[in-house]
């Protein structure tokens, strides 16, 4: 995996976590609805899973 793709993924995770932290602090005054929060959580989980799986897949290609 190239460094630029990995840095983009870590940046997207960081931004999603920041939005969720802001949502948590604002509580009911937050502009996010339940669907947006769920989408952020899903994107974090999916991106983290891709970051874990891709180095292993890349190692198999090299072997």
C-alpha positions as semicolon CSV with decimal commas, in nm:
position;residue;x (nm);y (nm);z (nm)
1;X;0,000;0,000;0,000
2;X;0,139;0,336;-0,089
3;X;0,207;0,589;0,179
4;X;-0,029;0,845;0,027
5;X;-0,328;0,607;0,037
6;X;-0,249;0,513;0,394
7;X;-0,217;0,877;0,498
8;X;-0,550;0,958;0,331
9;X;-0,714;0,677;0,521
10;X;-0,569;0,783;0,854
11;X;-0,677;1,141;0,780
12;X;-1,034;1,029;0,705
13;X;-1,043;0,825;1,027
14;X;-0,912;1,121;1,225
15;X;-1,173;1,355;1,074
16;X;-1,459;1,112;1,137
17;X;-1,350;1,063;1,499
18;X;-1,329;1,440;1,544
19;X;-1,685;1,483;1,413
20;X;-1,807;1,209;1,648
21;X;-1,629;1,371;1,943
22;X;-1,790;1,705;1,862
23;X;-2,127;1,533;1,830
24;X;-2,079;1,369;2,169
25;X;-1,991;1,702;2,333
26;X;-2,286;1,889;2,179
27;X;-2,537;1,618;2,262
28;X;-2,887;1,711;2,148
29;X;-2,761;2,041;2,005
30;X;-2,552;1,856;1,746
31;X;-2,635;1,905;1,379
32;X;-2,569;1,537;1,303
33;X;-2,861;1,298;1,283
34;X;-2,856;0,928;1,367
35;X;-2,788;0,827;1,008
36;X;-2,487;1,056;0,976
37;X;-2,344;0,923;1,302
38;X;-2,395;0,565;1,184
39;X;-2,226;0,647;0,853
40;X;-1,925;0,795;1,036
41;X;-1,897;0,488;1,259
42;X;-1,920;0,256;0,958
43;X;-1,656;0,450;0,768
44;X;-1,417;0,432;1,065
45;X;-1,467;0,057;1,102
46;X;-1,436;-0,012;0,729
47;X;-1,126;0,201;0,688
48;X;-0,957;0,044;0,991
49;X;-1,037;-0,304;0,855
50;X;-0,892;-0,215;0,515
51;X;-0,575;-0,086;0,679
52;X;-0,536;-0,416;0,864
53;X;-0,618;-0,643;0,567
54;X;-0,431;-0,472;0,284
55;X;-0,073;-0,518;0,410
56;X;-0,144;-0,891;0,443
57;X;-0,289;-0,906;0,092
58;X;0,010;-0,716;-0,043
59;X;0,248;-0,963;0,125
60;X;0,068;-1,253;-0,045
61;X;0,111;-1,089;-0,384
62;X;0,483;-1,052;-0,328
63;X;0,525;-1,416;-0,227
